[in-house]
Amino acid sequence: MRMMQPRMDQALGEQTAPRTILVSRLDGLGDAVLGSTLLSGLHARWPEARILLLVRPKLIGLHQILPAWVQVISLGFDSYAPVQGNEEQIANLLREVSRDLHPDLMILSEYNRAWAAEMLAMLCGVPRVMAFENCTGLNVANRPIRERLGLPKPQGWELVKTSYEWPEVKKYHAMLLALGIDPAPHLPIVHMQAEDRNAAAAFWSDSGFPPGKAPLVLFPSSGDGLLRSLPAGAWARWAAHLAQRRDVVLLGSETDAPALEAIAAAGLSQEIKRLILLGNRPGLLAGVLEMASGYIGADTGPMHIAAALNRPTLGVFGGGTIGRIGAGSDPRRFLPVGKRAAAIRMPLGCFGCGWECAFDQRLCLTHMPIDQVIASGDVFVSEYLDDCENPDPLSPRIFDLQPPADLPLTLLGPIMRQHQQFLKLNHDITEHHDYLERILADMTRHNTARDNAIQHINNVLAEMTKQNNARDAAIAKLGRW
């Protein structure tokens, strides 16, 4: 594969303009919102091109918040689900999806390349494929699918060099640069439709909030309960504090209902409403957030939607997906992007763990001092709800909290250095599994050659033994004469 540094490519002329561009986006809602940066840049450069966005089945409704010039198509299966036992079905689904796709350009827009997108690129025979220079998703687990499809290893793809810790939008800017596109004007986009705005207005009205009186939204769950969020008691106390000055509601999807119930059980005031958005409707979610006076919540897709809609947005972050804190690192990878966006975090030496936490609790969240959280939230509300803006939308304001004195910082450093070494080893093994596969193939060839040589020697020895026996028999016969 050819490595590419981000650059302006003046050689891309109109005669090479792609007619159909396929962009893979086989991850989550927040990733898709941040990745819309890439879509808007592609459309600005080639406005006549047909842009297809490949998503997981659960995100097929993404078309509701994207412009009409993007066509959203489903992969047909979730590439995150286990493949064992489903190899034949998945291979058939990939064949079916590829049958009607004839892109001139395919961009694998996931930083960690998705194996299904890689296979699809090979199946479609795309003349030009671009991806980030990071580990491939092709591995031993999905090799049976690749063998069923008769796919070789990818060759000739253009790889764009980036860094893990760069903010996601900066990565997409690097991809645009490699395509000869000025990335400066392009930020995440959320396109609203009139019907979704009307449905959102009806939702707020039915919830007791007339037009222009929508409350401050707390969105505490990240889709998996409160595993990547503040404890239930902290949310209950924070909501009660905010409710003393303004209308506040807790909002979530159907999958977030247990988390909201846990917060209610932890002492949430009965006067604070808990609202559930029914169905998988990104358009309605965006409409509801667009009309809210502000958003405070976990690091999740709705946070990125609110920030892209230029609503006052405060995200609460643990250290799992934030870059490592230290010299030369950029801890902004998944922070919200927008002129009215901010974030709360409590920097620890274990930031950047990928949520492979070494402790019984995620200390970066469970041990956040609630008094500091509330104080930072007050600053956010007083400034950003009054139209305060960040000079650079890629650099949201960060409220860094001081860890509590009882946090075992003395042990944290050496424990996490060891853990980071383990994570690096795990990453290196994943990144170099193709190299290991080649080594094993070479060892197999050498072993086969050795076995063949041994067999040949055994055959020669057997022949020599046969001839020696014949000679000895002849000598014995001559002796009797």
N, C-alpha and C positions, 0 to 999 in steps of 0.2 A: 504494500500500500504506500502511496505517496504522501509524505508529510507536507503540510502547508502552514506557514506562518501567516497570521492575519495580515492582509495587505490589500491595497487597492489594485484591482486587475483591470487595466484599461483595455486589455485585449478582448474583453467580452463585448462584442458588437451586436447590433440588432439582428444580424443574420444568424446568430447562434441563440437567439432568444428562445427559451423553452416554451412549448405550447401547453404542456401539462406538467405540473410540479406536484409530487407526492411527498408530504411531510409526515413522518411517523411521530405519534405522541402517545406512547403506550404507558402512561403513568397516571398521575392524579389530576384533580381539578385545578389545584394551585399551580402545578407544573404547566398545565395547558394555558392558564391565564398569563403567566410569565412568558411562555413560549409564543404568545400572540405577537410579541415584539418581532420575532422572525417573520411571521406571516405578513405583517404590515410592511416590512421592508421589502419582501418579495413582490408584493402587489404594487408597491410604489415603483419598483424597477421594471417589472413586466406586467403592466395593468391588463394586458389582453390574455395573459396566461390563465389557464384553469388550475386552481389551487385545491388539492385534495388533502384533507387532514385525516389520518388514520388513527383511530382511538380504540380503547377497550370498550366492550359492549355497554358497560355502566355509564360511559360518558357520551353515548350517542346523542343525548340532548344538548350537547355543547353548542350545536348550531344556533340555539336560542340566544346566545350572547356573543355570537361572532357575526361579522358582516356577511352580506349575501354573496360576496365573491369567494367565500370559503365554502367548500362542500365537505361535510363531515361524513366519513364512512367508517363502518365498524369492522374490526378484525374478525369478528365472529366467535372469538373465544378469549378468555382472559389469560394473557401470557404469564401472569403471576401465579396462576394455579398450577398444581403438580401435573406433569405430563405423563408420568408412569401409568401405563395401562390405557392411555388415550392417544398413543402415537399415531395410529392409523387415522383416527377421526381428525386429529389436528392437521395431519398432512393433507387430508382431503379438503379441509377448510381453507388451508393456505393455497391450494391449487385453485379452489373456487374463487377466492378473493383476487388472485393474480390474473385470472382469465380475462377480466374486463379492464385491467389496468395496463396502460401503455405510456408511462411517464417518460419524459425526456430527461428529467432531473428528479432524483430522490434524495431527500435530506433526512438522515436519522438524527432527530433533534434531541433524543435523550442523551444526557451526558454519559451515563452508563448504558452502553448500547443494548437495545432489546433484541434478543435472539430471533424473535418472530419477525421483526422488521428487517433484520439482516437476511433471513431466509427469503422473505418476500422480495427484497431487492434483487437477489440472485434469480428467483423464479421469474420475475418480470423482465429480466434481461435489460435493466435500465442502463443506458449508455453512459450516464454520469451519476455517480453516487458520492455524496459528501457526508461526513460524520465527524464527531469529535475524536481526537486522539486519546482514547481511553480504552479500558479493557473490553474485549468483545463479549457478547452474551452467549456465544456458541461454546458449549461445554459437553461433558460426557453425558449429562442427563438428557439433553435434547439431541444428541448425536443420532439416535435411532430415527428421529423424524427427518433429519438431513439425509440420512442414508436412504430412507424410503423415497425421498424426493429426488435422489440422485444429484445432490448439489455439491460442487467442489468448494474449496475454501475461497473466500472472496479475494479478488485481486484487482488492482488498479483503482481502488477507492481513494478519494482525496480526503485526507485527515487534517483537521484544523486543530492546531495546538492551543490548549488553554490550561488552566490550573483548576484543581478541585475546589479551592477556596474562593475562586472568583464568584461574585454575585451572578445568579443565573442570567440576568439580562446582559451582563458584560460578556458572557459566553456567546449569547446570540448575536451580540454586536460583532464579535470576532468572526462568526460564521458569515455575517453580512459583508464584512470587510473582505473576506476571502472570495466572495462572489462579486466584488467590485461595487458594493452598495454602501453609500454613506449611512452609517448607523445612527448618527446623532439625533435625528428627529423621532426615532422609533422607540416607543415605550409600550408596556402592556395596554391592551385595548379591551373594553367590554362594550359591545354594541347592544343598545336597548331597543326593543320593539314596543310599539304602542300597546299591543294587547297585554304584554307583560306589565307595563306600567299601570294599565287599568286594573289588572288583577291584583297588583301590589297595593294600589289605592284602596281596593275593596277589602283586602286582607287587613290593612291598618284600621279601616273604618269599622269592620266587623269586630276588631279587637278593642274598640273603644277609643281610637285615636283619630280624630277628624283630620282632613287635609291640612298640611302645614304644622301639625302638632305631633308628628311621629317622634318616638322616644329615642333615648340612647340605648343601643342594642349591646347586650352582653352575649357573646357566643362562646361558651366555655369549653365545649367538647371539640375534639379533633377527629371525630368519626369512630374512635376506638375508646369511647368512654372518656375517662380523665387520665389515661395513661401518659399523655404528653401535655398535661395541663396542670393547673394549680389544684390542690386538694379541694374537695367539696366545701369544707368549712371556710376556706379562704374566699371562695367565690361568694358564699352567703354573706360573709361580713363585708366584703367589698361592695356588693350590690346594695346592702342596707345603707352603707355610707353614701353612695352616689344618690340613692333615692331620697336623701334628705334635701337635695337641691334641685333635682330634675326628675322627669319621668324616666324610668328604667324598666326594661323587660329582658328576660332570658329567652334566647331564641335558639332553635336547633332543628335538625331534620328528624325524621322518624327514628333513625338509628341513634340519635343523640338523646332520645327520651329518657333512658335509664340514667344518664349523667345528670339531666335536669332534676330527676326525681331524687337522686342522691344529694344534690345541693339543697333541695327543699327539705329533705330529712335532716340536713346538717344545721337547720335553723333559719332558712330563708323566710323573710317576712311574707305572710300570706297576701299582703297588698301588692307585692311584686309579681306581675304576671309571667307565666311560663307559656311560650307560644311554640307550636310545632308546625313546620312547613311540610305538608303532605305531598308525597310523590317525588319523583326525580325530575324537578323542574328548575334548571339553572336560571332560566329567564325570570321566573317568579322570585327566586332568591335574590337575583341582582336587582330587581325592581324594589323589593322590600328594603334592601340595604341602601339603595340609592335615595330612598325617602327618609331613612333614619337620620337622626341628628348626628350620629357618630357610631363607631364600632369599637368595641373592646373585646378581645377574645384570644383564643388559642391560635397557634401557628397552623392554619388550615386554609383550604380553598376559599371559603367565604372571606377570610381576611384579605386575600389578594384581590378578590372581586371588589371589595369596598375601597381598597387603596387605588385600584385602577379607575374607579368611578369618582375619584377625588373626594371621597368622604373622609372626615377625620378618622384615622385608623390607628389603633394601638394594639400591637401584637405582643402576646406574652410568650417568651421563648425559653425553652430548655436548651441544653448544649448539644443535643444529638446531631442536628444538621447544621449548626452554626460552625464556621471554621474554627480551627484551634486558635486559642488566644496566645499571642506571643510575637516575637520579632519576626517581621516579614509576612505575617499571616493577615488575611482579610476576613474578619468574622461576620460578614454581611450576606452570606450566600443566599439564604431564603428569607431575608427580611423583606417587609412590604415595600413596594416601589410606588412612590407617589409624592406629590408636593405637600400632602397633609398627613404623612405617615410617620409613625414612631414605633419604638419597640422597648420592652422591658426585659432585662436579663440579669442574671447573677453570675458573673464570670468565675469559672472554676478551672483548675488545671486540666480537667478531663474533657473540656469542650472538644467537639469533633469526634465523639465516640461512635457516631452512627446509630445511636440508641442501643448499642450493645453495652448496657450499663454494668459496671463491676460491683455495684452495691445492691442491697436489698430494696432500696428506694432510689428514685431518681432525685438525688439531693438537690440538683440545680433547680428543681421545681418544688419539691415537697418542703424544702427548707428556706424558701424565699421569705424574708421577714415581711409579714403582711402589713406592718405599719409603713415600711418603705414602699411597698407596692401601692398602698392607698395614697401616700404622699406624691409619688410619681404620677399616678392617675389623676390627681387633682391638678397638677401642673399641666398635663395633657389636656384635660377638659377646659381649663381656664384659657389656654392659649390656642389650641387647635380648633376648638369649636367656635372660636372667634376669628377664624380665617387666617391664623398663622400659617405660613408656608415655609417649607425647606428650600434653601437656595438650589439644591441639587436633588431631584427626585430619586436618584440612585443612592443617596446618602441620607436615609431617614434619621431622625433624632433618636439616640439610644440612651435610655435611662439605665445606668449600671448600678445595681444594688450591692451593698456591702454584705458579704456572708456573715451569718451570726457567729458569735464568738465560740459557741459550742460545736461548730462544725469541725470535724477532725482534719483540719488542714495539714497538720504535721504528717499524718499518714497518707493524705491524699496524693501528695507529689510523687513519692516513690511507688505507690500502688498503681497510679495511673501511668507513670512512665513504663512500667512493665506491661500494663494493659495496652498502651499505645503501640509498643513493640509487637505485641500479639496481633493487633489490628493491622499493622503494616505488613507483617508476615502473611496474614490471611489475604490482604489485598495483593501482595506480590505474587502469591501462589495463584490467585484467580487471574491476575493480569498475564501471567506467563504460562498458563496451562497449555497453550499451543506449543510453546517452546518445549515443555515437558513431554508433550505428546510426540514431538519430533524426536526427542532423545529416546523415548521408549521405542519408537518405530526403528530408529537406528540400532538400538540394542537388540531388537527382535531380528533385524536383518543380520546383524553380526552373529547372533546366536544360531540363526538358521544356517548361515555360512559355515560356522564352526561345526554344527551337527552334520552338515553335508560333508565337510572335510573329514570328520571322524569316521563317517560311514564309508567314504572313499578309501581311507586308510584301512578300515576293517576289511573292505572288499579286496584290497591289495594283499593284505596279510593272509586272508583266506586263500587267495589264488597262490601265493607263495607257499603256504602250507600244503596245498594240494600238489603243487609241483615238487616240493621237497619229499612228500610222501611217495610220489611216483618215482622220483630219483632213488630214494632209499629202497623201494621195491625192486627197481632194476638192478641196483648194486647187489642186493641180496640174491637175486636170480643168477647174476654172473658168478657170484661166489659159489653157488651150488654146482655150476658147470665145472 
